[in-house]
Amino acid sequence: MNILACPICKGDLELTVTEEDDEIIAGTLHCQKCDEYYPIEDGIPNMLPPDLR
C-alpha cells in the first residue's frame, strides 16, 4: 500500500476490503483527494483511470 498512489492526482489511497483469504480478494481503493474509486477483483487492483476501464 505504501507504493500505490492515485494515477490521476497522485494522492494517497485508502483500502477497503470486502473479501479476503490469506490475501485481499475483493475491495476498493479510494483516493480522498480526487474522490475516485478503484476496484480490486480477484486480488488485482484496477488502477486505470475511469475513462479507460
N, C-alpha and C positions, 0 to 999 in steps of 0.2 A: 504493500500500500504506500510505502514511503516514496517509491519512484513513480507512481502513477499521478498524472495531472490531467486536468480537463484539456482536450485537444483544441477547444475553441478559445478559452481565455487563460489557460494555464493555472487555473485555480485548484485548490485542494479538493479532494473527493471524499465524500462520506459514504461508507459501506453499510448497506442494509442487506442482511442475509435472510432469505426465505426458505432455503433448503440446504442442509449441509450433512455431509457424512464425515469422512476424515478430512475432507476439503470442502470448499464452497461449491455447491452445485448450481444454485439459482439465487438471484437477488438483484440489487441495483447499486450503481454508483451515482451519487448525486453531487453536483457542483453547486454550492450555495452562492457562489459569486455570480454565475450567469443563469442559475436555476435550471440547468439541463440535467436529464437523467440518462444513464447508460445502462442497458440491461446486461445481466450475467445469465447465460443459458448454457447448460451442460458444462459448467465450470469455466466458460470462456467469456470474458467481458467484451462487449461490442463497443469499441471506443470510436467508431466512426461518427462524424457529425450527423445530425438528424437528416439532413438533405441527401446524404449518401448511403443511408441504411436501406 
